[in-house]
Amino acid sequence: MLAVVIFGVSVFGGFVQDDRLVILSNPTMGKLGGLFGSLVSPYFYNRPELGNYRPLTSFSLIWDSLVFGNDAWGFRLINVLLYGFVCVGVYELAKRMQKKGDWAFWVAILFTVLPIHSEAVTSIVGRGEILNGGLVILMLILVKDGKWGWSILAYLLALLSKESAIVWVMPWGWMLLREKIKKDYKLGLLVSMMMLIVGYFVLRWGVLEEFIFSDRATVVQNPLKFISSGQRIMAGIGLVAFGVSKVLLPINLSYDYSFEQLKLSELTSWWFALGMGVILFSVWLARKKNESLKLAIAIFWLPLLVTGNILKPIGTIFGERLWFLPSLGVVMVVVMTISNFMNRRWLRLPRQLRFIAMTTVGVILLMFSVRTMMRNMDWLSEERLFVTDAQYVTGSVLAQSNAAAMYLKARDFDQAKIYLEKAEAIYPLYPELMNNWGIYYWWTGDLEEANRRFEKCLESHPEDGLCTENIEALKRNKKR
């Protein structure tokens, strides 16, 4: 109920960012045949070169389109409801970890109201994060209940929701090896899991072929791809500390942290130092004889090995949606630490201090809830999101260029030029920016300059179809 109250406003929003690529660009949406086609098709329709295969996520989105139509509200409604079920799953998992209902309650409540979850829940394509996170949590619950066969199925479904679930075979195997069951049964489970993973990669190869491990990130999307491995790992460790700060202090949340919003010099210096502090703190906690604490640390770190650019570069430098599961690890550690302190000192505190402490907790939860609702409002439309974020995401060429595009769309050319100039000062060769400049001059009547801008874009980015389309459209306009 809390999840629905806080995130319910998102139902009134439209398609934002990759929602258009995944849903509006997929002609099988709303068609029964699309359900079966989703199992053997790339996540981005007819674009295997992007290297994404998430059949369960695609299946669920096509199912939504069959039930609710292709309007955004239906997809968004299911995201909110699924998130509510995930939050219930968080409670069930926490209860099995500590055997304490009160501890589990606070973990679930704090997880539910986290503002950093806005992107994963309110953005329709965040469905992959919700399904992946929820199914991983279900897998861990089933393991705790000793239902190993069902846990393998939950793991498979998580893997079919998003590729990053691959890392969860490690804690699954670790917990199985520690389980006191018959050796032949244990061996059978391990063999079954290995066969499942091999089968998954065979299926993935059959759909994506040579793009099975494709990575087409540009320098704008992920500058960490174009530096040395040592620098990338240092920056990845710095991103861990940066992400924790966004979970606990959700100020200036953004849909984009790409070139040059997150500066390499900062990530590899003081953010790296803070990240090393997080590592040392994690090691110190892991040495304690507390299995629940070790699992919480695993929930935090395992996804970040993939999504944090530590093992290898991915398609983006940083994304709030990628912190869906790691944020649960943060919440568990925070609540567990406070809970241990309370158990030792709580009864010794005067009644007035206990009242102040509980009031403080209530105020923090209320502030997080209000911040989350406000952030959900930003995600209702591209116009609102792009213009709002560009005001403080001043280092991102993508954010500044997107804001300019919104002002162009509104025919506010003075504001559009301001943001175009800001974006150009960051990275003038960004193809979307170069196209936006061409459109600006086209719509303000300077056709020669518009043509020059489009040609310059095509010269710098010959593979960019938008440059070619705009040049052709401008030629047709001149003939008329």
ZASERO-405836 format. One record per residue (C-alpha): residue number from 1; x, y negated, z negated. Coordinates in steps of 0.1 Angstrom, whole numbers. Each point is the difference from the previous one (the first is absolute). Layout:
N
pos->NUM; east->X; north->Y; up->Z;
...
***
This chain:
480
pos->1; east->0; north->0; up->0;
pos->2; east->28; north->-24; up->-8;
pos->3; east->17; north->7; up->33;
pos->4; east->-33; north->-7; up->19;
pos->5; east->-5; north->-33; up->-20;
pos->6; east->35; north->-13; up->6;
pos->7; east->4; north->12; up->36;
pos->8; east->-36; north->-1; up->12;
pos->9; east->3; north->-35; up->15;
pos->10; east->23; north->15; up->27;
pos->11; east->-30; north->17; up->16;
pos->12; east->-10; north->-34; up->15;
pos->13; east->33; north->-3; up->19;
pos->14; east->10; north->8; up->36;
pos->15; east->28; north->16; up->18;
pos->16; east->35; north->-12; up->-10;
pos->17; east->34; north->7; up->16;
pos->18; east->6; north->37; up->7;
pos->19; east->-38; north->6; up->-4;
pos->20; east->-3; north->-12; up->36;
pos->21; east->27; north->24; up->13;
pos->22; east->-13; north->31; up->-19;
pos->23; east->-37; north->-6; up->4;
pos->24; east->-10; north->-25; up->27;
pos->25; east->27; north->14; up->24;
pos->26; east->-12; north->36; up->-4;
pos->27; east->-27; north->8; up->25;
pos->28; east->-9; north->32; up->-18;
pos->29; east->-14; north->-19; up->-30;
pos->30; east->-37; north->8; up->-4;
pos->31; east->2; north->31; up->22;
pos->32; east->-4; north->36; up->-13;
pos->33; east->29; north->12; up->22;
pos->34; east->23; north->-25; up->-18;
pos->35; east->-2; north->21; up->-32;
pos->36; east->17; north->29; up->18;
pos->37; east->23; north->-22; up->20;
pos->38; east->13; north->-17; up->-31;
pos->39; east->16; north->33; up->-11;
pos->40; east->22; north->1; up->31;
pos->41; east->5; north->-38; up->7;
pos->42; east->25; north->-26; up->-13;
pos->43; east->-12; north->-23; up->-27;
pos->44; east->2; north->-29; up->24;
pos->45; east->-21; north->11; up->29;
pos->46; east->22; north->10; up->31;
pos->47; east->31; north->-14; up->-17;
pos->48; east->21; north->29; up->-11;
pos->49; east->32; north->-21; up->3;
pos->50; east->-10; north->-17; up->-33;
pos->51; east->6; north->34; up->-17;
pos->52; east->-31; north->1; up->-22;
pos->53; east->-21; north->32; up->-4;
pos->54; east->-27; north->-2; up->-27;
pos->55; east->-29; north->22; up->12;
pos->56; east->-19; north->0; up->-33;
pos->57; east->0; north->-38; up->-2;
pos->58; east->-11; north->-2; up->37;
pos->59; east->-27; north->26; up->-6;
pos->60; east->-14; north->-19; up->-29;
pos->61; east->-1; north->-33; up->19;
pos->62; east->-17; north->16; up->30;
pos->63; east->-25; north->16; up->-24;
pos->64; east->-7; north->-34; up->-15;
pos->65; east->-7; north->-14; up->35;
pos->66; east->-25; north->28; up->7;
pos->67; east->-19; north->-7; up->-33;
pos->68; east->2; north->-38; up->-2;
pos->69; east->9; north->-11; up->35;
pos->70; east->30; north->-20; up->10;
pos->71; east->-6; north->-30; up->-23;
pos->72; east->27; north->-6; up->-26;
pos->73; east->-23; north->1; up->-30;
pos->74; east->-4; north->38; up->2;
pos->75; east->37; north->7; up->1;
pos->76; east->6; north->-24; up->-29;
pos->77; east->-28; north->15; up->-21;
pos->78; east->15; north->35; up->2;
pos->79; east->34; north->-14; up->-9;
pos->80; east->-14; north->-16; up->-32;
pos->81; east->-19; north->32; up->-10;
pos->82; east->31; north->22; up->7;
pos->83; east->21; north->-23; up->-21;
pos->84; east->-25; north->4; up->-28;
pos->85; east->4; north->38; up->2;
pos->86; east->38; north->-4; up->0;
pos->87; east->-3; north->-20; up->-32;
pos->88; east->-20; north->28; up->-16;
pos->89; east->27; north->24; up->12;
pos->90; east->26; north->-22; up->-17;
pos->91; east->-19; north->3; up->-33;
pos->92; east->-2; north->38; up->4;
pos->93; east->37; north->4; up->7;
pos->94; east->10; north->-23; up->-28;
pos->95; east->-22; north->20; up->-24;
pos->96; east->17; north->32; up->10;
pos->97; east->34; north->-16; up->-4;
pos->98; east->-4; north->-12; up->-35;
pos->99; east->-31; north->18; up->-14;
pos->100; east->-11; north->-34; up->-12;
pos->101; east->-32; north->-15; up->13;
pos->102; east->7; north->-35; up->-12;
pos->103; east->34; north->-1; up->17;
pos->104; east->-15; north->13; up->32;
pos->105; east->-28; north->-26; up->-2;
pos->106; east->25; north->-29; up->-1;
pos->107; east->21; north->14; up->28;
pos->108; east->-31; north->3; up->22;
pos->109; east->-14; north->-34; up->-9;
pos->110; east->33; north->-18; up->7;
pos->111; east->5; north->19; up->32;
pos->112; east->-35; north->-9; up->12;
pos->113; east->5; north->-38; up->-4;
pos->114; east->35; north->-3; up->15;
pos->115; east->0; north->-29; up->25;
pos->116; east->27; north->16; up->21;
pos->117; east->-25; north->26; up->11;
pos->118; east->-20; north->-26; up->19;
pos->119; east->17; north->7; up->33;
pos->120; east->-4; north->38; up->-2;
pos->121; east->-37; north->-2; up->-9;
pos->122; east->-13; north->-30; up->19;
pos->123; east->19; north->6; up->32;
pos->124; east->-17; north->28; up->18;
pos->125; east->32; north->17; up->11;
pos->126; east->9; north->2; up->-36;
pos->127; east->-21; north->31; up->1;
pos->128; east->32; north->20; up->6;
pos->129; east->14; north->-12; up->-33;
pos->130; east->-32; north->7; up->-19;
pos->131; east->-4; north->35; up->14;
pos->132; east->37; north->8; up->-4;
pos->133; east->2; north->-14; up->-36;
pos->134; east->-33; north->17; up->-10;
pos->135; east->9; north->34; up->14;
pos->136; east->35; north->-1; up->-16;
pos->137; east->-17; north->-8; up->-34;
pos->138; east->-24; north->29; up->7;
pos->139; east->29; north->23; up->7;
pos->140; east->16; north->-9; up->-33;
pos->141; east->-33; north->6; up->-19;
pos->142; east->-3; north->34; up->16;
pos->143; east->36; north->8; up->-9;
pos->144; east->-8; north->-10; up->-36;
pos->145; east->-30; north->23; up->1;
pos->146; east->20; north->29; up->13;
pos->147; east->-19; north->1; up->34;
pos->148; east->31; north->3; up->21;
pos->149; east->-17; north->12; up->32;
pos->150; east->-24; north->-29; up->0;
pos->151; east->29; north->-24; up->-7;
pos->152; east->17; north->12; up->33;
pos->153; east->-32; north->-9; up->18;
pos->154; east->-1; north->-35; up->-16;
pos->155; east->36; north->-5; up->9;
pos->156; east->-7; north->9; up->37;
pos->157; east->-29; north->-25; up->1;
pos->158; east->22; north->-27; up->-15;
pos->159; east->26; north->7; up->26;
pos->160; east->-26; north->-2; up->28;
pos->161; east->-11; north->-34; up->-15;
pos->162; east->34; north->-16; up->1;
pos->163; east->35; north->13; up->8;
pos->164; east->16; north->-14; up->-32;
pos->165; east->-17; north->28; up->-20;
pos->166; east->28; north->23; up->11;
pos->167; east->21; north->-9; up->-31;
pos->168; east->-26; north->15; up->-24;
pos->169; east->12; north->35; up->8;
pos->170; east->29; north->-7; up->-24;
pos->171; east->-20; north->-5; up->-32;
pos->172; east->-24; north->28; up->10;
pos->173; east->29; north->24; up->4;
pos->174; east->16; north->-12; up->-32;
pos->175; east->-32; north->6; up->-20;
pos->176; east->-6; north->34; up->16;
pos->177; east->35; north->12; up->-9;
pos->178; east->-6; north->-10; up->-36;
pos->179; east->-34; north->17; up->-1;
pos->180; east->-2; north->33; up->-19;
pos->181; east->-17; north->22; up->26;
pos->182; east->10; north->32; up->18;
pos->183; east->31; north->-3; up->22;
pos->184; east->-17; north->16; up->30;
pos->185; east->-29; north->-24; up->-2;
pos->186; east->24; north->-29; up->-4;
pos->187; east->20; north->11; up->30;
pos->188; east->-32; north->4; up->21;
pos->189; east->-10; north->-36; up->-9;
pos->190; east->34; north->-13; up->10;
pos->191; east->-1; north->18; up->33;
pos->192; east->-35; north->-12; up->7;
pos->193; east->11; north->-36; up->-6;
pos->194; east->30; north->3; up->22;
pos->195; east->-21; north->15; up->28;
pos->196; east->-25; north->-28; up->-4;
pos->197; east->27; north->-27; up->4;
pos->198; east->15; north->18; up->31;
pos->199; east->-35; north->2; up->15;
pos->200; east->-6; north->-37; up->-7;
pos->201; east->32; north->-10; up->19;
pos->202; east->-9; north->23; up->29;
pos->203; east->-34; north->-16; up->2;
pos->204; east->16; north->-35; up->-3;
pos->205; east->24; north->9; up->28;
pos->206; east->-28; north->13; up->22;
pos->207; east->-18; north->-34; up->-3;
pos->208; east->29; north->-25; up->0;
pos->209; east->25; north->21; up->20;
pos->210; east->33; north->-19; up->2;
pos->211; east->-14; north->-27; up->-23;
pos->212; east->-3; north->23; up->-30;
pos->213; east->24; north->-21; up->-20;
pos->214; east->-4; north->-32; up->20;
pos->215; east->9; north->-34; up->-15;
pos->216; east->-6; north->-30; up->21;
pos->217; east->2; north->-27; up->-26;
pos->218; east->13; north->-33; up->13;
pos->219; east->24; north->-24; up->-19;
pos->220; east->-31; north->-20; up->-10;
pos->221; east->-19; north->30; up->-14;
pos->222; east->30; north->15; up->-18;
pos->223; east->34; north->-18; up->0;
pos->224; east->13; north->28; up->-22;
pos->225; east->1; north->23; up->30;
pos->226; east->28; north->-21; up->15;
pos->227; east->25; north->-1; up->-28;
pos->228; east->24; north->26; up->-14;
pos->229; east->-13; north->29; up->-21;
pos->230; east->17; north->-13; up->-31;
pos->231; east->-16; north->-34; up->3;
pos->232; east->-34; north->16; up->7;
pos->233; east->2; north->22; up->-31;
pos->234; east->9; north->-30; up->-21;
pos->235; east->-28; north->-20; up->15;
pos->236; east->-24; north->30; up->-6;
pos->237; east->10; north->1; up->-37;
pos->238; east->-6; north->-38; up->-1;
pos->239; east->-35; north->6; up->15;
pos->240; east->-8; north->23; up->-28;
pos->241; east->4; north->-28; up->-26;
pos->242; east->-18; north->-24; up->23;
pos->243; east->-30; north->25; up->3;
pos->244; east->-1; north->4; up->-38;
pos->245; east->-2; north->-38; up->-4;
pos->246; east->-30; north->-1; up->25;
pos->247; east->-18; north->28; up->-20;
pos->248; east->5; north->-17; up->-34;
pos->249; east->-1; north->-37; up->11;
pos->250; east->-23; north->-2; up->31;
pos->251; east->9; north->-35; up->11;
pos->252; east->2; north->-10; up->37;
pos->253; east->-11; north->34; up->13;
pos->254; east->3; north->3; up->38;
pos->255; east->-9; north->21; up->29;
pos->256; east->35; north->-6; up->14;
pos->257; east->36; north->0; up->-14;
pos->258; east->19; north->3; up->33;
pos->259; east->26; north->-22; up->16;
pos->260; east->12; north->-22; up->-19;
pos->261; east->-23; north->0; up->-30;
pos->262; east->21; north->26; up->-19;
pos->263; east->36; north->-11; up->4;
pos->264; east->27; north->26; up->2;
pos->265; east->24; north->-21; up->-21;
pos->266; east->-26; north->0; up->-29;
pos->267; east->-9; north->37; up->3;
pos->268; east->36; north->11; up->-2;
pos->269; east->10; north->-23; up->-28;
pos->270; east->-23; north->-9; up->-30;
pos->271; east->-30; north->22; up->12;
pos->272; east->25; north->29; up->4;
pos->273; east->12; north->-7; up->-36;
pos->274; east->-35; north->2; up->-13;
pos->275; east->-6; north->31; up->21;
pos->276; east->30; north->17; up->-16;
pos->277; east->-16; north->-9; up->-34;
pos->278; east->-32; north->18; up->11;
pos->279; east->21; north->30; up->9;
pos->280; east->19; north->1; up->-33;
pos->281; east->-33; north->-5; up->-19;
pos->282; east->-15; north->29; up->20;
pos->283; east->29; north->23; up->-8;
pos->284; east->-2; north->-9; up->-37;
pos->285; east->-37; north->9; up->0;
pos->286; east->6; north->32; up->20;
pos->287; east->24; north->12; up->-27;
pos->288; east->-27; north->0; up->-26;
pos->289; east->-17; north->33; up->-8;
pos->290; east->-33; north->-12; up->15;
pos->291; east->-13; north->19; up->30;
pos->292; east->-27; north->-26; up->6;
pos->293; east->25; north->-28; up->1;
pos->294; east->21; north->19; up->25;
pos->295; east->-30; north->5; up->23;
pos->296; east->-9; north->-37; up->-3;
pos->297; east->36; north->-9; up->11;
pos->298; east->-4; north->24; up->30;
pos->299; east->-33; north->-16; up->10;
pos->300; east->18; north->-33; up->0;
pos->301; east->33; north->10; up->18;
pos->302; east->-10; north->27; up->25;
pos->303; east->-21; north->-21; up->24;
pos->304; east->26; north->-28; up->-1;
pos->305; east->27; north->23; up->13;
pos->306; east->-19; north->0; up->33;
pos->307; east->-19; north->-33; up->0;
pos->308; east->27; north->-20; up->-17;
pos->309; east->25; north->3; up->29;
pos->310; east->24; north->19; up->-23;
pos->311; east->3; north->33; up->19;
pos->312; east->-5; north->-15; up->34;
pos->313; east->-15; north->-32; up->15;
pos->314; east->-37; north->0; up->7;
pos->315; east->-24; north->-22; up->19;
pos->316; east->-1; north->-29; up->-25;
pos->317; east->24; north->-15; up->-26;
pos->318; east->-27; north->-1; up->-27;
pos->319; east->-38; north->4; up->-3;
pos->320; east->-23; north->-3; up->-29;
pos->321; east->-20; north->30; up->12;
pos->322; east->31; north->21; up->-3;
pos->323; east->-1; north->-5; up->-37;
pos->324; east->-33; north->18; up->-5;
pos->325; east->15; north->30; up->-17;
pos->326; east->32; north->-16; up->-14;
pos->327; east->-22; north->-25; up->-19;
pos->328; east->-16; north->30; up->-18;
pos->329; east->34; north->10; up->-13;
pos->330; east->6; north->-36; up->-12;
pos->331; east->-34; north->0; up->-18;
pos->332; east->6; north->34; up->-16;
pos->333; east->35; north->-10; up->-13;
pos->334; east->-13; north->-34; up->-13;
pos->335; east->-31; north->15; up->-18;
pos->336; east->20; north->30; up->-13;
pos->337; east->27; north->-24; up->-15;
pos->338; east->-26; north->-22; up->-16;
pos->339; east->-19; north->30; up->-12;
pos->340; east->30; north->15; up->-17;
pos->341; east->7; north->-34; up->-17;
pos->342; east->-36; north->-3; up->-11;
pos->343; east->-1; north->35; up->-15;
pos->344; east->30; north->-8; up->-22;
pos->345; east->-7; north->-37; up->-10;
pos->346; east->-37; north->-6; up->7;
pos->347; east->-14; north->10; up->-34;
pos->348; east->27; north->-21; up->-17;
pos->349; east->-11; north->-32; up->17;
pos->350; east->-24; north->-24; up->-17;
pos->351; east->-35; north->1; up->12;
pos->352; east->3; north->-35; up->15;
pos->353; east->31; north->11; up->21;
pos->354; east->-18; north->31; up->12;
pos->355; east->-29; north->-22; up->11;
pos->356; east->23; north->-24; up->18;
pos->357; east->18; north->29; up->18;
pos->358; east->-33; north->15; up->12;
pos->359; east->-12; north->-34; up->11;
pos->360; east->32; north->-5; up->20;
pos->361; east->-5; north->34; up->17;
pos->362; east->-36; north->-11; up->9;
pos->363; east->12; north->-33; up->14;
pos->364; east->27; north->16; up->21;
pos->365; east->-25; north->25; up->15;
pos->366; east->-25; north->-28; up->7;
pos->367; east->27; north->-21; up->17;
pos->368; east->11; north->29; up->21;
pos->369; east->-37; north->7; up->10;
pos->370; east->-6; north->-37; up->10;
pos->371; east->33; north->-1; up->19;
pos->372; east->-10; north->32; up->19;
pos->373; east->-34; north->-14; up->9;
pos->374; east->15; north->-32; up->12;
pos->375; east->26; north->19; up->21;
pos->376; east->-28; north->21; up->15;
pos->377; east->-16; north->-32; up->12;
pos->378; east->31; north->-8; up->19;
pos->379; east->-3; north->33; up->19;
pos->380; east->-35; north->-6; up->13;
pos->381; east->12; north->-14; up->33;
pos->382; east->32; north->-6; up->19;
pos->383; east->-6; north->-37; up->1;
pos->384; east->-2; north->-2; up->-38;
pos->385; east->29; north->24; up->-6;
pos->386; east->25; north->-15; up->25;
pos->387; east->-6; north->-36; up->-9;
pos->388; east->0; north->6; up->-38;
pos->389; east->31; north->21; up->0;
pos->390; east->20; north->-23; up->23;
pos->391; east->-1; north->-28; up->-26;
pos->392; east->24; north->19; up->-23;
pos->393; east->14; north->27; up->23;
pos->394; east->22; north->-27; up->15;
pos->395; east->29; north->22; up->10;
pos->396; east->-19; north->25; up->22;
pos->397; east->0; north->-8; up->37;
pos->398; east->-29; north->25; up->4;
pos->399; east->-21; north->-18; up->-27;
pos->400; east->6; north->-34; up->14;
pos->401; east->-6; north->11; up->36;
pos->402; east->-33; north->17; up->-10;
pos->403; east->-12; north->-32; up->-18;
pos->404; east->8; north->-19; up->32;
pos->405; east->-21; north->25; up->20;
pos->406; east->-29; north->-6; up->-23;
pos->407; east->2; north->-38; up->4;
pos->408; east->3; north->5; up->38;
pos->409; east->-32; north->21; up->-1;
pos->410; east->-17; north->-28; up->-19;
pos->411; east->13; north->-25; up->26;
pos->412; east->18; north->-19; up->-28;
pos->413; east->31; north->-7; up->21;
pos->414; east->17; north->-24; up->-25;
pos->415; east->0; north->26; up->-27;
pos->416; east->9; north->28; up->24;
pos->417; east->31; north->-20; up->11;
pos->418; east->11; north->-5; up->-36;
pos->419; east->0; north->38; up->-6;
pos->420; east->15; north->8; up->34;
pos->421; east->30; north->-23; up->-8;
pos->422; east->4; north->17; up->-35;
pos->423; east->0; north->34; up->17;
pos->424; east->25; north->-11; up->26;
pos->425; east->24; north->-13; up->-26;
pos->426; east->0; north->35; up->-15;
pos->427; east->4; north->22; up->31;
pos->428; east->-7; north->-16; up->34;
pos->429; east->2; north->33; up->20;
pos->430; east->-29; north->16; up->-17;
pos->431; east->-22; north->11; up->29;
pos->432; east->-34; north->-8; up->-15;
pos->433; east->13; north->-35; up->-9;
pos->434; east->12; north->-5; up->36;
pos->435; east->-34; north->10; up->13;
pos->436; east->-17; north->-23; up->-25;
pos->437; east->21; north->-29; up->12;
pos->438; east->-11; north->8; up->36;
pos->439; east->-36; north->1; up->-10;
pos->440; east->4; north->-33; up->-19;
pos->441; east->13; north->-18; up->31;
pos->442; east->-26; north->17; up->22;
pos->443; east->-29; north->-11; up->-21;
pos->444; east->14; north->-35; up->-5;
pos->445; east->2; north->-4; up->38;
pos->446; east->38; north->3; up->6;
pos->447; east->-1; north->30; up->24;
pos->448; east->36; north->-3; up->12;
pos->449; east->14; north->2; up->-35;
pos->450; east->-24; north->28; up->-8;
pos->451; east->13; north->20; up->30;
pos->452; east->36; north->-7; up->-10;
pos->453; east->-7; north->13; up->-35;
pos->454; east->-16; north->32; up->13;
pos->455; east->28; north->6; up->24;
pos->456; east->26; north->-6; up->-28;
pos->457; east->-19; north->26; up->-21;
pos->458; east->0; north->25; up->28;
pos->459; east->37; north->-6; up->6;
pos->460; east->8; north->6; up->-37;
pos->461; east->-25; north->29; up->-4;
pos->462; east->-5; north->17; up->34;
pos->463; east->-19; north->29; up->-17;
pos->464; east->-25; north->-23; up->-16;
pos->465; east->-33; north->4; up->19;
pos->466; east->-16; north->-31; up->-15;
pos->467; east->26; north->-22; up->17;
pos->468; east->-9; north->14; up->34;
pos->469; east->-37; north->-1; up->-6;
pos->470; east->1; north->-37; up->-10;
pos->471; east->21; north->-9; up->31;
pos->472; east->-25; north->17; up->23;
pos->473; east->-29; north->-16; up->-18;
pos->474; east->16; north->-35; up->3;
pos->475; east->5; north->6; up->38;
pos->476; east->-36; north->9; up->4;
pos->477; east->-10; north->-31; up->-19;
pos->478; east->21; north->-22; up->23;
pos->479; east->-16; north->15; up->31;
pos->480; east->-35; north->-8; up->-14;
***
